């Protein structure tokens, strides 16, 4: 089971789970209903996210609710930060090209 944040985020299902949890805590059933996967498969993805410290589990009676734990995502942000200037340059070039197209 990967616990490296980058390895965990490589899976699109896990990324979608994190995106959903940005909106607030969700039960396992709610999360499983968003995918064309069985509940056991979604539970396995949630276990990977939990092991990586990206989500926390809160038992409420017979249900489990998952919360986003964004602190570990800071690791990704720190790694990506040096590359921002390249994105900015490309976006600035695109904006310039679009401005030229609009003027023509």
N, CA, C and O atoms as a printed pandas DataFrame, in Angstrom:
     atom_number atom_name residue_name chain_id  residue_number  x_coord  y_coord  z_coord
0              1         N          UNK        A               1    0.845   -1.175    0.000
1              2        CA          UNK        A               1    0.000    0.000    0.000
2              3         C          UNK        A               1    0.891    1.238    0.000
3              4         O          UNK        A               1    1.703    1.406    0.910
4              5         N          UNK        A               2    0.756    2.115   -1.007
5              6        CA          UNK        A               2    1.621    3.305   -1.052
6              7         C          UNK        A               2    1.249    4.288    0.055
7              8         O          UNK        A               2    0.070    4.501    0.338
8              9         N          UNK        A               3    2.244    4.872    0.665
9             10        CA          UNK        A               3    1.997    5.923    1.650
10            11         C          UNK        A               3    2.656    7.230    1.218
11            12         O          UNK        A               3    2.407    8.280    1.811
12            13         N          UNK        A               4    3.491    7.165    0.190
13            14        CA          UNK        A               4    4.089    8.361   -0.389
14            15         C          UNK        A               4    2.969    9.185   -1.022
15            16         O          UNK        A               4    2.185    8.661   -1.814
16            17         N          UNK        A               5    2.891   10.457   -0.680
17            18        CA          UNK        A               5    1.798   11.307   -1.166
18            19         C          UNK        A               5    1.724   11.287   -2.689
19            20         O          UNK        A               5    0.630   11.218   -3.250
20            21         N          UNK        A               6    2.849   11.346   -3.352
21            22        CA          UNK        A               6    2.835   11.371   -4.816
22            23         C          UNK        A               6    2.311   10.059   -5.386
23            24         O          UNK        A               6    1.554   10.063   -6.356
24            25         N          UNK        A               7    2.705    8.945   -4.794
25            26        CA          UNK        A               7    2.210    7.653   -5.237
26            27         C          UNK        A               7    0.716    7.504   -5.002
27            28         O          UNK        A               7   -0.001    6.947   -5.833
28            29         N          UNK        A               8    0.257    8.000   -3.874
29            30        CA          UNK        A               8   -1.162    7.935   -3.545
30            31         C          UNK        A               8   -1.975    8.788   -4.523
31            32         O          UNK        A               8   -3.040    8.373   -4.981
32            33         N          UNK        A               9   -1.468    9.973   -4.837
33            34        CA          UNK        A               9   -2.189   10.888   -5.724
34            35         C          UNK        A               9   -2.136   10.465   -7.190
35            36         O          UNK        A               9   -2.835   11.041   -8.024
36            37         N          UNK        A              10   -1.333    9.488   -7.505
37            38        CA          UNK        A              10   -1.235    9.031   -8.897
38            39         C          UNK        A              10   -2.530    8.373   -9.358
39            40         O          UNK        A              10   -2.769    8.266  -10.561
40            41         N          UNK        A              11   -3.359    7.937   -8.435
41            42        CA          UNK        A              11   -4.596    7.245   -8.791
42            43         C          UNK        A              11   -5.747    8.246   -8.948
43            44         O          UNK        A              11   -6.007    9.023   -8.030
44            45         N          UNK        A              12   -6.444    8.240  -10.099
45            46        CA          UNK        A              12   -7.519    9.215  -10.323
46            47         C          UNK        A              12   -8.715    9.058   -9.373
47            48         O          UNK        A              12   -9.377   10.047   -9.059
48            49         N          UNK        A              13   -8.996    7.860   -8.922
49            50        CA          UNK        A              13  -10.104    7.663   -7.968
50            51         C          UNK        A              13   -9.774    8.357   -6.657
51            52         O          UNK        A              13  -10.627    9.023   -6.070
52            53         N          UNK        A              14   -8.541    8.204   -6.199
53            54        CA          UNK        A              14   -8.153    8.839   -4.940
54            55         C          UNK        A              14   -8.147   10.365   -5.068
55            56         O          UNK        A              14   -8.520   11.070   -4.130
56            57         N          UNK        A              15   -7.724   10.873   -6.227
57            58        CA          UNK        A              15   -7.777   12.325   -6.428
58            59         C          UNK        A              15   -9.217   12.826   -6.383
59            60         O          UNK        A              15   -9.497   13.863   -5.780
60            61         N          UNK        A              16  -10.126   12.096   -7.015
61            62        CA          UNK        A              16  -11.540   12.482   -7.015
62            63         C          UNK        A              16  -12.123   12.422   -5.599
63            64         O          UNK        A              16  -12.922   13.280   -5.224
64            65         N          UNK        A              17  -11.735   11.431   -4.826
65            66        CA          UNK        A              17  -12.185   11.359   -3.437
66            67         C          UNK        A              17  -11.732   12.599   -2.663
67            68         O          UNK        A              17  -12.515   13.185   -1.915
68            69         N          UNK        A              18  -10.487   12.992   -2.839
69            70        CA          UNK        A              18   -9.977   14.180   -2.149
70            71         C          UNK        A              18  -10.712   15.429   -2.601
71            72         O          UNK        A              18  -11.048   16.281   -1.778
72            73         N          UNK        A              19  -10.964   15.548   -3.891
73            74        CA          UNK        A              19  -11.703   16.703   -4.413
74            75         C          UNK        A              19  -13.093   16.780   -3.777
75            76         O          UNK        A              19  -13.557   17.861   -3.412
76            77         N          UNK        A              20  -13.738   15.646   -3.650
77            78        CA          UNK        A              20  -15.068   15.601   -3.047
78            79         C          UNK        A              20  -15.015   15.994   -1.581
79            80         O          UNK        A              20  -15.891   16.710   -1.098
80            81         N          UNK        A              21  -14.010   15.537   -0.881
81            82        CA          UNK        A              21  -13.897   15.828    0.552
82            83         C          UNK        A              21  -13.545   17.287    0.832
83            84         O          UNK        A              21  -13.652   17.740    1.972
84            85         N          UNK        A              22  -13.127   18.026   -0.193
85            86        CA          UNK        A              22  -12.914   19.470   -0.006
86            87         C          UNK        A              22  -14.210   20.151    0.394
87            88         O          UNK        A              22  -14.199   21.159    1.101
88            89         N          UNK        A              23  -15.331   19.594   -0.062
89            90        CA          UNK        A              23  -16.639   20.179    0.208
90            91         C          UNK        A              23  -17.139   19.855    1.611
91            92         O          UNK        A              23  -18.111   20.451    2.072
92            93         N          UNK        A              24  -16.490   18.924    2.289
93            94        CA          UNK        A              24  -16.882   18.562    3.645
94            95         C          UNK        A              24  -16.874   17.064    3.830
95            96         O          UNK        A              24  -16.719   16.312    2.868
96            97         N          UNK        A              25  -17.041   16.627    5.075
97            98        CA          UNK        A              25  -17.008   15.198    5.378
98            99         C          UNK        A              25  -18.111   14.440    4.647
99           100         O          UNK        A              25  -19.205   14.958    4.422
100          101         N          UNK        A              26  -17.795   13.203    4.284
101          102        CA          UNK        A              26  -18.759   12.322    3.603
102          103         C          UNK        A              26  -18.658   10.927    4.186
103          104         O          UNK        A              26  -17.599   10.501    4.648
104          105         N          UNK        A              27  -19.773   10.228    4.154
105          106        CA          UNK        A              27  -19.768    8.839    4.612
106          107         C          UNK        A              27  -19.204    7.945    3.521
107          108         O          UNK        A              27  -19.133    8.331    2.355
108          109         N          UNK        A              28  -18.811    6.767    3.913
109          110        CA          UNK        A              28  -18.298    5.795    2.945
110          111         C          UNK        A              28  -19.343    5.519    1.872
111          112         O          UNK        A              28  -19.013    5.446    0.688
112          113         N          UNK        A              29  -20.591    5.368    2.273
113          114        CA          UNK        A              29  -21.660    5.104    1.317
114          115         C          UNK        A              29  -21.839    6.221    0.314
115          116         O          UNK        A              29  -22.015    5.961   -0.877
116          117         N          UNK        A              30  -21.795    7.476    0.780
117          118        CA          UNK        A              30  -21.909    8.621   -0.123
118          119         C          UNK        A              30  -20.764    8.621   -1.136
119          120         O          UNK        A              30  -20.973    8.829   -2.331
120          121         N          UNK        A              31  -19.575    8.389   -0.642
121          122        CA          UNK        A              31  -18.408    8.386   -1.518
122          123         C          UNK        A              31  -18.474    7.235   -2.517
123          124         O          UNK        A              31  -18.162    7.414   -3.694
124          125         N          UNK        A              32  -18.875    6.067   -2.055
125          126        CA          UNK        A              32  -18.952    4.902   -2.938
126          127         C          UNK        A              32  -19.986    5.118   -4.033
127          128         O          UNK        A              32  -19.814    4.631   -5.150
128          129         N          UNK        A              33  -21.060    5.843   -3.728
129          130        CA          UNK        A              33  -22.103    6.102   -4.710
130          131         C          UNK        A              33  -21.676    6.980   -5.859
131          132         O          UNK        A              33  -22.395    7.088   -6.851
132          133         N          UNK        A              34  -20.523    7.609   -5.750
133          134        CA          UNK        A              34  -20.032    8.505   -6.801
134          135         C          UNK        A              34  -19.233    7.782   -7.883
135          136         O          UNK        A              34  -18.873    8.380   -8.897
136          137         N          UNK        A              35  -18.962    6.515   -7.669
137          138        CA          UNK        A              35  -18.078    5.785   -8.571
138          139         C          UNK        A              35  -18.754    4.533   -9.099
139          140         O          UNK        A              35  -19.669    3.991   -8.478
140          141         N          UNK        A              36  -18.294    4.089  -10.240
141          142        CA          UNK        A              36  -18.763    2.822  -10.810
142          143         C          UNK        A              36  -17.899    1.690  -10.259
143          144         O          UNK        A              36  -17.505    0.778  -10.985
144          145         N          UNK        A              37  -17.620    1.771   -8.979
145          146        CA          UNK        A              37  -16.824    0.766   -8.278
146          147         C          UNK        A              37  -17.661    0.232   -7.129
147          148         O          UNK        A              37  -18.586    0.900   -6.667
148          149         N          UNK        A              38  -17.351   -0.930   -6.681
149          150        CA          UNK        A              38  -18.017   -1.464   -5.507
150          151         C          UNK        A              38  -17.552   -0.750   -4.253
151          152         O          UNK        A              38  -16.479   -0.148   -4.223
152          153         N          UNK        A              39  -18.367   -0.828   -3.231
153          154        CA          UNK        A              39  -18.018   -0.206   -1.957
154          155         C          UNK        A              39  -16.693   -0.718   -1.397
155          156         O          UNK        A              39  -15.929    0.075   -0.847
156          157         N          UNK        A              40  -16.385   -2.042   -1.517
157          158        CA          UNK        A              40  -15.084   -2.503   -1.020
158          159         C          UNK        A              40  -13.902   -1.838   -1.731
159          160         O          UNK        A              40  -12.884   -1.556   -1.099
160          161         N          UNK        A              41  -14.026   -1.585   -3.031
161          162        CA          UNK        A              41  -12.934   -0.939   -3.769
162          163         C          UNK        A              41  -12.744    0.497   -3.296
163          164         O          UNK        A              41  -11.613    0.952   -3.120
164          165         N          UNK        A              42  -13.855    1.215   -3.090
165          166        CA          UNK        A              42  -13.761    2.593   -2.596
166          167         C          UNK        A              42  -13.190    2.599   -1.182
167          168         O          UNK        A              42  -12.380    3.462   -0.842
168          169         N          UNK        A              43  -13.608    1.639   -0.357
169          170        CA          UNK        A              43  -13.062    1.538    1.001
170          171         C          UNK        A              43  -11.563    1.299    0.976
171          172         O          UNK        A              43  -10.836    1.818    1.823
172          173         N          UNK        A              44  -11.099    0.523    0.019
173          174        CA          UNK        A              44   -9.659    0.280   -0.105
174          175         C          UNK        A              44   -8.922    1.571   -0.467
175          176         O          UNK        A              44   -7.856    1.850    0.080
176          177         N          UNK        A              45   -9.489    2.360   -1.389
177          178        CA          UNK        A              45   -8.874    3.642   -1.743
178          179         C          UNK        A              45   -8.853    4.574   -0.531
179          180         O          UNK        A              45   -7.869    5.279   -0.303
180          181         N          UNK        A              46   -9.930    4.576    0.238
181          182        CA          UNK        A              46   -9.975    5.405    1.443
182          183         C          UNK        A              46   -8.935    4.948    2.462
183          184         O          UNK        A              46   -8.342    5.774    3.157
184          185         N          UNK        A              47   -8.712    3.652    2.553
185          186        CA          UNK        A              47   -7.682    3.135    3.464
186          187         C          UNK        A              47   -6.297    3.615    3.048
187          188         O          UNK        A              47   -5.469    3.939    3.899
188          189         N          UNK        A              48   -6.044    3.662    1.747
189          190        CA          UNK        A              48   -4.759    4.161    1.240
190          191         C          UNK        A              48   -4.612    5.638    1.591
191          192         O          UNK        A              48   -3.558    6.072    2.056
192          193         N          UNK        A              49   -5.677    6.405    1.366
193          194        CA          UNK        A              49   -5.639    7.834    1.701
194          195         C          UNK        A              49   -5.430    8.047    3.196
195          196         O          UNK        A              49   -4.706    8.955    3.604
196          197         N          UNK        A              50   -6.061    7.212    4.004
197          198        CA          UNK        A              50   -5.910    7.314    5.457
198          199         C          UNK        A              50   -4.483    6.972    5.879
199          200         O          UNK        A              50   -3.902    7.655    6.723
200          201         N          UNK        A              51   -3.920    5.915    5.291
201          202        CA          UNK        A              51   -2.547    5.511    5.626
202          203         C          UNK        A              51   -1.541    6.591    5.246
203          204         O          UNK        A              51   -0.507    6.740    5.897
204          205         N          UNK        A              52   -1.844    7.341    4.196
205          206        CA          UNK        A              52   -0.953    8.418    3.754
206          207         C          UNK        A              52   -1.176    9.706    4.540
207          208         O          UNK        A              52   -0.457   10.685    4.341
208          209         N          UNK        A              53   -2.164    9.712    5.430
209          210        CA          UNK        A              53   -2.433   10.904    6.237
210          211         C          UNK        A              53   -3.191   11.983    5.486
211          212         O          UNK        A              53   -3.186   13.142    5.901
212          213         N          UNK        A              54   -3.844   11.623    4.386
213          214        CA          UNK        A              54   -4.582   12.616    3.592
214          215         C          UNK        A              54   -6.043   12.731    4.000
215          216         O          UNK        A              54   -6.694   13.731    3.697
216          217         N          UNK        A              55   -6.562   11.723    4.682
217          218        CA          UNK        A              55   -7.919   11.782    5.222
218          219         C          UNK        A              55   -7.904   11.190    6.620
219          220         O          UNK        A              55   -6.995   10.447    6.988
220          221         N          UNK        A              56   -8.920   11.532    7.387
221          222        CA          UNK        A              56   -9.119   10.887    8.681
222          223         C          UNK        A              56  -10.527   10.330    8.719
223          224         O          UNK        A              56  -11.446   10.839    8.076
224          225         N          UNK        A              57  -10.662    9.288    9.479
225          226        CA          UNK        A              57  -11.927    8.577    9.580
226          227         C          UNK        A              57  -12.581    8.910   10.915
227          228         O          UNK        A              57  -11.920    8.915   11.954
228          229         N          UNK        A              58  -13.880    9.188   10.882
229          230        CA          UNK        A              58  -14.635    9.470   12.101
230          231         C          UNK        A              58  -15.816    8.501   12.188
231          232         O          UNK        A              58  -16.739    8.581   11.378
232          233         N          UNK        A              59  -15.795    7.598   13.151
233          234        CA          UNK        A              59  -16.943    6.703   13.310
234          235         C          UNK        A              59  -18.130    7.461   13.914
235          236         O          UNK        A              59  -17.983    8.197   14.890
236          237         N          UNK        A              60  -19.285    7.269   13.324
237          238        CA          UNK        A              60  -20.539    7.830   13.861
238          239         C          UNK        A              60  -21.567    6.704   13.836
239          240         O          UNK        A              60  -22.190    6.446   12.806
240          241         N          UNK        A              61  -21.736    6.058   14.939
241          242        CA          UNK        A              61  -22.638    4.908   14.983
242          243         C          UNK        A              61  -22.108    3.809   14.083
243          244         O          UNK        A              61  -20.959    3.387   14.211
244          245         N          UNK        A              62  -22.953    3.349   13.171
245          246        CA          UNK        A              62  -22.549    2.277   12.249
246          247         C          UNK        A              62  -21.865    2.807   10.997
247          248         O          UNK        A              62  -21.446    2.024   10.144
248          249         N          UNK        A              63  -21.749    4.110   10.875
249          250        CA          UNK        A              63  -21.186    4.717    9.671
250          251         C          UNK        A              63  -19.796    5.279    9.938
251          252         O          UNK        A              63  -19.429    5.579   11.074
252          253         N          UNK        A              64  -19.050    5.409    8.873
253          254        CA          UNK        A              64  -17.725    6.027    8.931
254          255         C          UNK        A              64  -17.762    7.263    8.031
255          256         O          UNK        A              64  -18.176    7.197    6.874
256          257         N          UNK        A              65  -17.322    8.384    8.587
257          258        CA          UNK        A              65  -17.242    9.614    7.821
258          259         C          UNK        A              65  -15.775    9.960    7.619
259          260         O          UNK        A              65  -14.946    9.779    8.510
260          261         N          UNK        A              66  -15.478   10.460    6.434
261          262        CA          UNK        A              66  -14.103   10.810    6.088
262          263         C          UNK        A              66  -13.969   12.312    5.948
263          264         O          UNK        A              66  -14.833   12.986    5.387
264          265         N          UNK        A              67  -12.859   12.819    6.475
265          266        CA          UNK        A              67  -12.540   14.247    6.450
266          267         C          UNK        A              67  -11.208   14.430    5.721
267          268         O          UNK        A              67  -10.305   13.605    5.858
268          269         N          UNK        A              68  -11.090   15.484    4.968
269          270        CA          UNK        A              68   -9.838   15.829    4.306
270          271         C          UNK        A              68   -8.835   16.310    5.347
271          272         O          UNK        A              68   -9.179   17.081    6.243
272          273         N          UNK        A              69   -7.604   15.853    5.224
273          274        CA          UNK        A              69   -6.490   16.310    6.064
274          275         C          UNK        A              69   -5.458   16.941    5.125
275          276         O          UNK        A              69   -4.544   16.257    4.664
276          277         N          UNK        A              70   -5.594   18.229    4.840
277          278        CA          UNK        A              70   -4.791   18.854    3.784
278          279         C          UNK        A              70   -3.319   19.104    4.108
279          280         O          UNK        A              70   -2.551   19.466    3.217
280          281         N          UNK        A              71   -2.918   18.923    5.344
281          282        CA          UNK        A              71   -1.529   19.241    5.709
282          283         C          UNK        A              71   -0.522   18.471    4.864
283          284         O          UNK        A              71    0.498   19.027    4.458
284          285         N          UNK        A              72   -0.799   17.191    4.593
285          286        CA          UNK        A              72    0.147   16.404    3.787
286          287         C          UNK        A              72    0.213   16.900    2.343
287          288         O          UNK        A              72    1.210   16.676    1.656
288          289         N          UNK        A              73   -0.837   17.568    1.882
289          290        CA          UNK        A              73   -0.823   18.104    0.521
290          291         C          UNK        A              73    0.161   19.260    0.388
291          292         O          UNK        A              73    0.580   19.593   -0.721
292          293         N          UNK        A              74    0.529   19.870    1.506
293          294        CA          UNK        A              74    1.522   20.940    1.473
294          295         C          UNK        A              74    2.838   20.432    0.900
295          296         O          UNK        A              74    3.569   21.180    0.251
296          297         N          UNK        A              75    3.135   19.172    1.139
297          298        CA          UNK        A              75    4.342   18.543    0.595
298          299         C          UNK        A              75    4.342   18.625   -0.937
299          300         O          UNK        A              75    5.370   18.894   -1.558
300          301         N          UNK        A              76    3.186   18.391   -1.521
301          302        CA          UNK        A              76    3.047   18.463   -2.978
302          303         C          UNK        A              76    3.215   19.903   -3.437
303          304         O          UNK        A              76    3.911   20.173   -4.416
304          305         N          UNK        A              77    2.576   20.829   -2.726
305          306        CA          UNK        A              77    2.681   22.240   -3.070
306          307         C          UNK        A              77    4.114   22.745   -3.013
307          308         O          UNK        A              77    4.549   23.510   -3.874
308          309         N          UNK        A              78    4.840   22.313   -1.996
309          310        CA          UNK        A              78    6.245   22.718   -1.872
310          311         C          UNK        A              78    7.069   22.185   -3.035
311          312         O          UNK        A              78    7.957   22.873   -3.540
312          313         N          UNK        A              79    6.776   20.965   -3.458
313          314        CA          UNK        A              79    7.527   20.383   -4.566
314          315         C          UNK        A              79    7.182   21.096   -5.877
315          316         O          UNK        A              79    8.056   21.306   -6.717
316          317         N          UNK        A              80    5.920   21.464   -6.051
317          318        CA          UNK        A              80    5.485   22.106   -7.294
318          319         C          UNK        A              80    5.881   23.581   -7.389
319          320         O          UNK        A              80    5.997   24.124   -8.488
320          321         N          UNK        A              81    6.085   24.219   -6.259
321          322        CA          UNK        A              81    6.351   25.662   -6.242
322          323         C          UNK        A              81    7.441   26.112   -7.223
323          324         O          UNK        A              81    7.225   27.100   -7.924
324          325         N          UNK        A              82    8.588   25.452   -7.313
325          326        CA          UNK        A              82    9.617   25.910   -8.245
326          327         C          UNK        A              82    9.177   25.866   -9.715
327          328         O          UNK        A              82    9.791   26.522  -10.557
328          329         N          UNK        A              83    8.140   25.113  -10.029
329          330        CA          UNK        A              83    7.690   24.999  -11.413
330          331         C          UNK        A              83    6.648   26.050  -11.790
331          332         O          UNK        A              83    6.279   26.164  -12.959
332          333         N          UNK        A              84    6.175   26.814  -10.811
333          334        CA          UNK        A              84    5.125   27.793  -11.078
334          335         C          UNK        A              84    5.542   28.824  -12.118
335          336         O          UNK        A              84    4.720   29.264  -12.921
336          337         N          UNK        A              85    6.787   29.202  -12.109
337          338        CA          UNK        A              85    7.216   30.229  -13.067
338          339         C          UNK        A              85    7.045   29.754  -14.500
339          340         O          UNK        A              85    6.760   30.561  -15.385
340          341         N          UNK        A              86    7.216   28.445  -14.751
341          342        CA          UNK        A              86    7.021   27.918  -16.091
342          343         C          UNK        A              86    5.557   27.988  -16.505
343          344         O          UNK        A              86    5.243   28.314  -17.649
344          345         N          UNK        A              87    4.669   27.681  -15.572
345          346        CA          UNK        A              87    3.239   27.770  -15.870
346          347         C          UNK        A              87    2.859   29.214  -16.144
347          348         O          UNK        A              87    2.118   29.507  -17.082
348          349         N          UNK        A              88    3.377   30.114  -15.313
349          350        CA          UNK        A              88    3.044   31.529  -15.477
350          351         C          UNK        A              88    3.515   32.024  -16.830
351          352         O          UNK        A              88    2.785   32.745  -17.509
352          353         N          UNK        A              89    4.727   31.650  -17.236
353          354        CA          UNK        A              89    5.236   32.061  -18.542
354          355         C          UNK        A              89    4.344   31.549  -19.668
355          356         O          UNK        A              89    4.041   32.284  -20.608
356          357         N          UNK        A              90    3.932   30.310  -19.575
357          358        CA          UNK        A              90    3.089   29.719  -20.625
358          359         C          UNK        A              90    1.705   30.354  -20.636
359          360         O          UNK        A              90    1.144   30.598  -21.704
360          361         N          UNK        A              91    1.155   30.621  -19.465
361          362        CA          UNK        A              91   -0.157   31.265  -19.406
362          363         C          UNK        A              91   -0.096   32.700  -19.909
363          364         O          UNK        A              91   -1.022   33.170  -20.571
364          365         N          UNK        A              92    0.990   33.395  -19.596
365          366        CA          UNK        A              92    1.164   34.752  -20.113
366          367         C          UNK        A              92    1.265   34.737  -21.632
367          368         O          UNK        A              92    0.689   35.596  -22.300
368          369         N          UNK        A              93    1.998   33.764  -22.187
369          370        CA          UNK        A              93    2.116   33.648  -23.642
370          371         C          UNK        A              93    0.763   33.334  -24.272
371          372         O          UNK        A              93    0.435   33.870  -25.330
372          373         N          UNK        A              94   -0.012   32.483  -23.644
373          374        CA          UNK        A              94   -1.344   32.159  -24.151
374          375         C          UNK        A              94   -2.248   33.390  -24.112
375          376         O          UNK        A              94   -2.981   33.651  -25.066
376          377         N          UNK        A              95   -2.200   34.141  -23.025
377          378        CA          UNK        A              95   -3.018   35.350  -22.913
378          379         C          UNK        A              95   -2.633   36.348  -23.999
379          380         O          UNK        A              95   -3.503   36.982  -24.596
380          381         N          UNK        A              96   -1.353   36.488  -24.254
381          382        CA          UNK        A              96   -0.874   37.398  -25.303
382          383         C          UNK        A              96   -1.396   36.950  -26.665
383          384         O          UNK        A              96   -1.852   37.779  -27.453
384          385         N          UNK        A              97   -1.334   35.662  -26.949
385          386        CA          UNK        A              97   -1.828   35.129  -28.207
386          387         C          UNK        A              97   -3.329   35.341  -28.361
387          388         O          UNK        A              97   -3.801   35.701  -29.440
388          389         N          UNK        A              98   -4.075   35.121  -27.288
389          390        CA          UNK        A              98   -5.521   35.345  -27.333
390          391         C          UNK        A              98   -5.865   36.806  -27.545
391          392         O          UNK        A              98   -6.820   37.128  -28.253
392          393         N          UNK        A              99   -5.080   37.702  -26.925
393          394        CA          UNK        A              99   -5.291   39.137  -27.138
394          395         C          UNK        A              99   -5.057   39.512  -28.597
395          396         O          UNK        A              99   -5.809   40.301  -29.168
396          397         N          UNK        A             100   -3.997   38.935  -29.207
397          398        CA          UNK        A             100   -3.707   39.207  -30.606
398          399         C          UNK        A             100   -4.831   38.687  -31.499
399          400         O          UNK        A             100   -5.200   39.349  -32.469
400          401         N          UNK        A             101   -5.379   37.517  -31.188
401          402        CA          UNK        A             101   -6.483   36.937  -31.951
402          403         C          UNK        A             101   -7.722   37.826  -31.859
403          404         O          UNK        A             101   -8.429   38.026  -32.848
404          405         N          UNK        A             102   -7.974   38.350  -30.678
405          406        CA          UNK        A             102   -9.157   39.192  -30.471
406          407         C          UNK        A             102   -9.044   40.514  -31.232
407          408         O          UNK        A             102  -10.046   41.061  -31.693
408          409         N          UNK        A             103   -7.820   41.019  -31.358
409          410        CA          UNK        A             103   -7.601   42.290  -32.070
410          411         C          UNK        A             103   -7.662   42.124  -33.571
411          412         O          UNK        A             103   -7.919   43.092  -34.287
412          413         N          UNK        A             104   -7.431   40.921  -34.064
413          414        CA          UNK        A             104   -7.390   40.698  -35.522
414          415         C          UNK        A             104   -8.761   40.596  -36.127
415          416         O          UNK        A             104   -8.889   40.410  -37.338
